[in-house]
Amino acid sequence: MTEIAVDINADLGECEESLACGTDFELMRYITSANVACGGHAGNEQTMMQTLTAARRWKIAAGAHPGYADRENFGRIDSQLPPAAIEASVQEQIASLCKVALSLDIRLVHVKPHGALYHAAHRNRAVALAIGRAVKAIDPQLIMVGQAGSPALDVWNSMGLRWAAEAFADRAYEPDGTLRKRTLSGALLSDPARASQQALDIVVHQHVTASDGSEIPVSANTICIHSDTPGSVAIAREVHQRLKAAGVRLQGLACLPSSQLPIG
């Protein structure tokens, strides 16, 4: 039987309070990749430095987590920015994180758009292309992270970028494969047992149980746990332990077999 390997990622450096109280650092014990907020929806030079330093200490991969520059709404409200403006903003954010990473002798591994920008890339080819151009201008070796099944992955593949398909341990799915809107009840899976079962189903059985009880196919290279989900540390610990107990190898995107990370 072929060994299963998967990455576990979390969005970090998004809240100074989470850094101050140690939540972000505790999460790093159970993940293999950190998506670091880099000045759009959240983050500044100090939080980037703290997060990258801790990622190096825990020997986990680091990537950029650019979003719409809308801190008031945490980058979760869709923007009507033209593609050129999105490209410039994303490039600036990644460059800011690269500068801090370079000072620490860290090489970034991936880029995962945040919030509304992530979903806009799924719906709008022009947005996905803008993000891809920004990444190629910085480092064409960076791995693009997008939702499993998203057209954005096809766009980035057509641009010659490597990509990884992402699924979520702590978010509910609708029958059409989209994530349940955060404004609706049951959108977040804050029970560690339920979240870890969903992660196991995705990684080992390649399906997820939707909000109506139906099973939908999902194939992913990386599993996300949001740092702002209530009980995120307990969720990450349970996901980590349950996957390892099932014989799944946990490792960062750059270390996954090349057959698992398509190359354009």
N, C-alpha and C positions, 0 to 999 in steps of 0.2 A: 504494500500500500504506500502510495506517495505521501511523504510528510507534508502537512499543511503548515504554511508560515503566514503570519499576518502582522501588520503594524497596528499599534494602538496610539492614537493621537489625541491631544487636548489643546484647546485654545487658551493660551496663557499670556500673562503680562497685560491683561485687559483692565486690571483693577489694582490700584495701589494698596487698597485694604487687604486684598487677597495675598499680596506679596508680604505685607506687614505682618499678617496673622499666620502666614506660613502655609495657607491652603495650596497655593500654586506649587510650592516646593514639595509638599507632601504628595501631590498628584504625580510628580515626576518619578516617584518610587515605582509607579505601576504602569507607566506608559513608555513608548519607545520613540515618539516624536512629539516635539513641541511646536505649535503654530504660534508665533510671537507677534502680538499686535505691534504695528510699526508706525503709528502716528496718525492714522485715518480715523477710525471709529474710537480708538483708544491707544494708549501707549505714548511714551516719550523716551528721550535718550536714557534717562535713569532707569525706567522700568525695563527697557530693552537690555541694558547692561546687566541688571540684576537677573533677568530671566535667562539670558544667554550664559552667564557665568554659572548659574545653577544647572543648566542643561549640560554644560561641559563637565561639571562635577559628577552628575549622575550618568554621564556617558550616553545621553540620548540625542537623537538628531534634532536639528533646529531648522525651522523654515519660516518664511514670511507669511503674515496673516493680514493682508491689506483689505481695507473696506472703504465704503463711502466716507468722506470727511464730514461726518455728521455726529458729533459726540453727544449732542442733546438726545438723539434717538438711538444711540449706540450702533449706528450703521444698519439698523433694521428696517428703515423706511426706504422704499424704492426711490431712486433719483432719476431725473430726466436729463442727466448730463449727456452731452454728445460723446461719441466714442473717443474723439481726440482728447477731451478733457479727462475721461476715465483712464486712458492710456498714460497721460502725463502724471496723474495722481498716483496710480499704481506704481509706475516706474520710480517716482520720487519716494514713495513709502518703502519699497524694496531696497532702494539705494541707501536710505537712512539706516535700515537694519544691517545691510552689508557693511557699512562703514563701522558700526559698532562691532560686528562680528570679526571684521578684519583686525581691529585693535586687540581682540582676544584670540586671534589665530584660529578662528572657527570658520569653516566653510558651510554655507547654507545648503540644504539638501532639496527643499521643496517650496512651493508656493500654494497656499490655500486661500482663496477669496473668503471674505467674511460676510455673513448675514445677507442683506438684500443684494449685495453685489454678487455673491455666490449664486443666488437664485436667478438673478438677472442674466448671468452667463448661461444658465440652463435654458432660459426662455428666448434669449436674443443672441443670434449669431454675431451681430456687430459688437456686442459687449464682450463675448468670449474672444473674438479676434483682437479687440483692444487690449484685453488682459494678456493675451498671448504675445502680442507685439512688445508690450512693456517688459515681459519676462525675458524674451529673446534679446532685448537691448541690454539687459543686465547680465544674464548668464543663460544661454540656451541649454545648459545641462541640468537646470533646475527641473524637478518633477512637478507637474501640475496635478493638483488634487481637486476632484470634482465628484458630485454625487453619482453613484453607480447608475448607469443607464442614461446619464445626461448627454444631450447632443453636444454640450461643451467639450466633452472628452474627444468626440470625433473631430471637432474644430481644431483642438490643440494637436491631435494626432496628425491632421492634414498639414499643420505648420511645422512638422518635424520635431515636436516636443514630446518628451516622455510624459506619461500620465499614470495616475493611480486612481482607482475607483473607490469611493468612500461610502460607508454605511454608518448608521448611528445606533449606539447602544441605548441612549437615553431619550430618544425621540420616537413618538408614535408615527406609524405610516398609515396613509389612506389606501384604499383598494387600488387606486391608479398608480401607486408607487411614489407619490409625493409625500413630503413630511406633513403631518397634521399641523395646522396653523397654531402658533403659540397662543393666540387669543381664545382658542377653543379648549374645553376641558379635556384632560387626558393627553394633552400634547407632550408633556414631559413624563418620562418614566423615572421617577425618583426612588423607586423601590429597588435596592441593589439586586435582589434575587430575580426580579422581572427583567431588569436591564441586562444582567449577565446571561439570562436564558435567551434573550433576543440576540445578544452578541454571539452566543454559541450556535444558535440556529443559522445565523448569517454565515459564519465562518465555516462551520462543519457541514451544515445541511443546505446552505445556499438558498434560504428562503426566510421570510419574515411574516409574522401574523399581523394582518392589517387591523384597523379599528373595527371593522365589521366581522372579524373572525376568519376571513379568508386568508389563504396563504399565497404570497406573491414571490416570484423568484428574485433573488438579489445575490450578486456575485461581487465581492469587494476585496481590495488589497489592504484596506486600512479601516479601522473602527474608531469612530470619534466619541469622546466623552466631553461634554461641555463643562468648563470649570465653574460656570455660574448656575448649573443645575443643583438644586438642593441635595446635599449629601454626596457631592461629586467624588470626594475621596473614597467614601465607602463603596460607591458604584465602581470606581476604577479598581479598587482592591479586589472586589468580587469578580469583575470581568477578567482581570489578570489571573486570578487563582483558578477560575473555572476553565478558562481556555487552556492553561498549562496542564490542568488535571486531565483534560481531554486529549493531551498529546500535541497540542498546537504549539509551534515554535514562534515566539514573539521577537520581532526584530524590526529595526527601522527600515524605511522605504529603500534607502540606498543599498541595503544588504539583502533585500528580497531577491530571489532568483530572477534572472532577466526575463524569463518566460512569463513571470507574473506582472512585469511592468512593460507594457507595450511601448515600442519606440516608433515614432513617425518616420 
